[in-house]
Amino acid sequence: MATPLVELKDISISFGGVKAVDHVSLDLHAGEVVGLLGHNGAGKSTLIKILSGAYQKDSGEILIEGKPADIRSPRDARRFNIETIYQTLALADNLDAASNLFLGRELTNALGFVDDGRMEAETAKIMARLNPNFKKLKEPVSALSGGQRQSVAIARAVYFNAKILIMDEPTAALGVHETAMVADLIQELKKQGLGIFLISHDTREMLELCDRVSVMKNGQLIGTERVEDVTEDDILSMIIMGKKPEAA
């Protein structure tokens, strides 16, 4: 087996004496999507926030491509090519796709002025790679559909060399067509060798999009299963009963 892109080993974190994540170990390989499932409060978002640098673990180890990684902030996470796309997307509604893609990291010309032409050209290039149907480069993102907004957020992560992508409920509140668009984007990212952690409540969607699914309950990892080895009922049993399929 190739060295995983990410290994979370024996990770724990407590808040006010309550173990939000309790000795959890997970890994993720290049070109793989691993889904994280569980009720609200199961610990999945907290675990991922440790990887993204939003929280600091109490114990355990993070390895990136086999080497220990000290991640204490989102800036540290970016240094390890980890990008997070939250449900809110963190886009500036009044700005167009290019301005959002380069927000805070604008390209400049030899005189130090913002180079709008180059940013638009680079945005067109990355969009052609990810979502060839995306043509609304000059419109404010407030005018875009949910799937198109996801495209902009994903393009921003990929342009800045993300190897590990964390996606939090990427299809929440999207229609059928928009959800299919995001699914296509995820497949394209897999082909390009990115590793993706996907957080969702939708078990059926997870079985369609993921290679493996990991279920958490009360801060603990119930198990990680390959999607071809489990049914939707198996996963629901893990979420609700906290039992692995063979123990159900």
C-alpha positions as CSV (number, residue, x, y, z in Angstrom):
1,M,0.0,0.0,0.0
2,A,1.2,3.5,-0.8
3,T,1.8,5.9,2.1
4,P,-1.4,7.6,3.1
5,L,-1.7,11.3,2.4
6,V,-3.1,11.8,5.9
7,E,-2.9,9.6,9.0
8,L,-4.8,10.7,12.1
9,K,-3.5,8.5,14.9
10,D,-5.2,8.1,18.3
11,I,-6.6,11.7,18.3
12,S,-8.3,13.0,21.4
13,I,-9.7,16.4,22.4
14,S,-11.9,17.4,25.4
15,F,-14.1,20.4,26.1
16,G,-15.0,21.0,29.7
17,G,-14.2,17.5,30.7
18,V,-16.3,16.0,27.8
19,K,-14.3,13.9,25.3
20,A,-15.5,15.3,21.9
21,V,-13.0,13.0,20.1
22,D,-11.9,9.9,21.9
23,H,-8.8,8.1,20.6
24,V,-9.8,8.2,16.9
25,S,-7.6,6.9,14.1
26,L,-8.3,7.5,10.4
27,D,-6.3,7.6,7.1
28,L,-6.8,9.0,3.6
29,H,-5.0,8.1,0.4
30,A,-4.4,10.1,-2.8
31,G,-7.4,9.9,-5.2
32,E,-9.7,8.7,-2.5
33,V,-12.9,10.1,-0.9
34,V,-13.5,9.1,2.8
35,G,-16.9,10.1,4.2
36,L,-17.4,11.0,7.8
37,L,-20.9,10.3,9.2
38,G,-22.6,10.6,12.5
39,H,-25.3,12.5,14.4
40,N,-24.7,16.1,15.4
41,G,-22.3,16.0,18.3
42,A,-20.7,12.7,17.2
43,G,-17.3,14.3,16.9
44,K,-16.8,14.3,13.1
45,S,-16.6,18.1,12.6
46,T,-14.4,18.4,15.7
47,L,-12.0,15.8,14.3
48,I,-11.8,17.5,11.0
49,K,-11.3,20.9,12.6
50,I,-8.2,19.5,14.3
51,L,-6.8,18.6,10.8
52,S,-7.8,22.0,9.4
53,G,-6.0,23.8,12.3
54,A,-9.2,25.3,13.8
55,Y,-8.7,23.2,17.0
56,Q,-5.6,21.8,18.6
57,K,-5.7,18.1,19.7
58,D,-5.0,17.1,23.3
59,S,-3.2,14.0,22.3
60,G,-2.4,11.8,19.3
61,E,-0.4,12.4,16.1
62,I,-1.0,13.7,12.6
63,L,1.1,12.4,9.7
64,I,1.1,14.0,6.3
65,E,2.6,11.7,3.6
66,G,4.2,9.7,6.4
67,K,5.8,12.6,8.3
68,P,4.7,14.1,11.6
69,A,2.8,17.4,11.0
70,D,2.5,20.0,13.7
71,I,-0.8,21.8,12.8
72,R,-1.8,24.5,15.2
73,S,-3.6,26.9,12.9
74,P,-5.3,27.1,9.5
75,R,-2.1,28.7,8.2
76,D,-0.2,25.6,9.3
77,A,-2.8,23.4,7.6
78,R,-2.4,25.3,4.3
79,R,1.4,24.8,4.6
80,F,0.7,21.1,4.4
81,N,-1.6,21.7,1.4
82,I,-4.8,21.1,3.4
83,E,-7.8,23.3,2.3
84,T,-11.2,23.3,3.9
85,I,-14.5,24.2,2.2
86,Y,-17.1,24.9,4.8
87,Q,-20.8,24.8,4.2
88,T,-20.9,28.7,4.3
89,L,-18.2,28.7,1.5
90,A,-16.7,32.0,2.8
91,L,-17.2,33.8,-0.5
92,A,-17.5,37.6,-0.9
93,D,-20.9,37.9,-2.6
94,N,-20.3,41.3,-4.2
95,L,-17.1,40.1,-6.0
96,D,-16.8,38.0,-9.2
97,A,-15.2,34.5,-9.4
98,A,-11.7,35.7,-10.1
99,S,-11.7,38.2,-7.2
100,N,-13.0,35.5,-4.9
101,L,-10.4,32.9,-6.1
102,F,-7.5,35.3,-5.4
103,L,-9.1,37.1,-2.3
104,G,-6.2,38.0,0.0
105,R,-3.7,36.4,-2.5
106,E,-4.1,38.8,-5.4
107,L,-1.8,38.6,-8.4
108,T,0.1,41.8,-9.1
109,N,2.0,43.2,-12.1
110,A,5.6,44.5,-12.2
111,L,4.4,47.8,-10.7
112,G,2.7,46.2,-7.8
113,F,-0.9,46.8,-9.0
114,V,-3.5,44.1,-8.9
115,D,-3.5,42.3,-12.3
116,D,-7.2,41.7,-13.0
117,G,-6.5,40.4,-16.5
118,R,-4.2,37.7,-15.3
119,M,-6.4,36.7,-12.4
120,E,-9.4,36.3,-14.8
121,A,-7.3,34.3,-17.2
122,E,-6.1,32.0,-14.4
123,T,-9.6,31.6,-13.2
124,A,-10.9,30.7,-16.7
125,K,-8.1,28.1,-16.9
126,I,-8.8,26.4,-13.6
127,M,-12.6,26.5,-14.2
128,A,-12.0,24.8,-17.7
129,R,-10.3,22.0,-15.8
130,L,-12.9,21.6,-13.1
131,N,-16.2,22.7,-14.5
132,P,-16.1,23.4,-18.3
133,N,-19.7,24.6,-18.2
134,F,-18.8,27.5,-15.9
135,K,-19.0,30.7,-18.0
136,K,-20.1,33.4,-15.5
137,L,-16.6,34.7,-14.7
138,K,-17.6,38.4,-14.5
139,E,-20.8,38.1,-12.5
140,P,-20.8,38.6,-8.7
141,V,-21.0,35.3,-7.0
142,S,-24.3,36.3,-5.4
143,A,-25.8,35.8,-8.9
144,L,-24.5,32.2,-9.1
145,S,-26.3,29.0,-8.3
146,G,-25.3,26.9,-5.3
147,G,-23.4,24.4,-7.5
148,Q,-21.5,27.2,-9.3
149,R,-20.6,28.8,-5.9
150,Q,-19.2,25.4,-4.8
151,S,-17.2,25.4,-8.1
152,V,-15.6,28.8,-7.1
153,A,-14.7,27.6,-3.6
154,I,-13.2,24.3,-4.9
155,A,-11.3,26.1,-7.7
156,R,-9.8,28.4,-5.0
157,A,-8.6,25.4,-3.0
158,V,-7.2,23.5,-6.0
159,Y,-5.5,26.6,-7.6
160,F,-3.4,27.0,-4.4
161,N,-2.2,23.4,-4.6
162,A,-4.5,21.6,-2.2
163,K,-3.6,17.9,-1.9
164,I,-6.0,17.3,0.9
165,L,-9.5,18.7,0.7
166,I,-12.0,18.8,3.5
167,M,-15.6,19.4,2.3
168,D,-18.3,20.1,4.9
169,E,-21.8,19.2,3.7
170,P,-21.0,20.3,0.1
171,T,-24.5,19.5,-1.3
172,A,-26.6,20.7,1.6
173,A,-29.6,22.8,0.3
174,L,-28.7,22.0,-3.3
175,G,-31.2,20.7,-5.9
176,V,-30.7,17.5,-7.9
177,H,-28.9,19.1,-10.8
178,E,-26.6,21.1,-8.5
179,T,-25.8,18.1,-6.4
180,A,-24.9,16.2,-9.6
181,M,-22.6,19.1,-10.5
182,V,-20.8,18.8,-7.2
183,A,-20.5,15.0,-7.5
184,D,-18.9,15.5,-11.0
185,L,-16.4,18.0,-9.4
186,I,-15.5,15.5,-6.7
187,Q,-14.9,12.8,-9.3
188,E,-12.6,15.2,-11.2
189,L,-10.6,16.0,-8.1
190,K,-10.2,12.3,-7.4
191,K,-8.8,11.8,-10.9
192,Q,-6.3,14.6,-10.2
193,G,-5.1,12.7,-7.2
194,L,-6.5,14.8,-4.4
195,G,-7.6,13.1,-1.2
196,I,-11.0,14.3,0.1
197,F,-12.6,14.1,3.5
198,L,-16.4,14.5,3.0
199,I,-18.7,15.3,5.9
200,S,-22.4,14.7,5.3
201,H,-25.6,13.5,6.9
202,D,-26.8,11.9,3.6
203,T,-26.0,8.2,3.8
204,R,-27.1,7.5,0.2
205,E,-25.0,10.3,-1.2
206,M,-22.0,9.0,0.8
207,L,-22.3,5.5,-0.7
208,E,-22.3,7.1,-4.2
209,L,-19.5,9.6,-3.7
210,C,-17.1,7.9,-1.3
211,D,-14.6,5.0,-1.5
212,R,-14.8,4.4,2.3
213,V,-17.1,5.7,5.1
214,S,-16.2,6.2,8.7
215,V,-18.9,6.5,11.3
216,M,-18.5,8.3,14.6
217,K,-20.8,8.2,17.7
218,N,-20.2,10.0,21.0
219,G,-16.7,11.0,20.0
220,Q,-15.6,7.5,19.1
221,L,-15.0,5.8,15.8
222,I,-17.5,3.0,15.3
223,G,-15.7,1.8,12.2
224,T,-14.5,2.4,8.7
225,E,-15.9,0.4,5.8
226,R,-15.4,0.2,2.1
227,V,-18.7,1.3,0.4
228,E,-18.9,-1.9,-1.7
229,D,-19.0,-3.9,1.5
230,V,-21.9,-2.2,3.2
231,T,-25.5,-1.3,2.6
232,E,-27.3,1.9,3.6
233,D,-29.0,0.0,6.5
234,D,-25.5,-1.1,7.7
235,I,-24.4,2.5,7.9
236,L,-27.6,3.6,9.6
237,S,-27.1,0.8,12.2
238,M,-23.6,2.1,12.8
239,I,-24.9,5.7,13.2
240,I,-27.9,4.9,15.4
241,M,-26.8,1.7,17.3
242,G,-23.1,2.2,17.3
243,K,-22.6,-1.3,15.9
244,K,-20.4,-2.5,13.1
245,P,-22.2,-4.5,10.4
246,E,-20.8,-7.9,11.5
247,A,-21.8,-7.1,15.1
248,A,-25.3,-5.7,14.2
